[in-house]
Amino acid sequence: MENLINWLEIPSTDFKKAVSFYKYILRLVIKETELFCAKTGLFPTNGKDLMGRIVQGENYKPSTDGIIAYPNGGNDLQNVLDKVENRNSKIFVPKNINQP
């Protein structure tokens, strides 16, 4: 096993808004399609790294009680966090400036 986690699903009630948001903050090309009767935005992958999708469907409900996602911000996560706030979104766990 190369990765402990190999698949990630981000539930959405507003698919277009979610796709636009993640394209913007992560600078990704997200392929929009239908998968298992749900609107799906597939994240790019090389087949070895974490794969995932944004999904809107009957059984997918966004929740603040769900997982916590940590996007890869490269050398400085603040670059991604600034983009999140620019999209009128909320950061629930701020960057701790006391840690590297």
Secondary structure, 3 states (H helix, E strand, C coil): CCCCCCEEEEECCCHHHHHHHHHHHHCCCCEEEEECCEEEEECCCCCCCCEEEEEECCCCCCCCCCCCCCCCCCCCCHHHHHHHHHCCCCCCCCCCCCCC
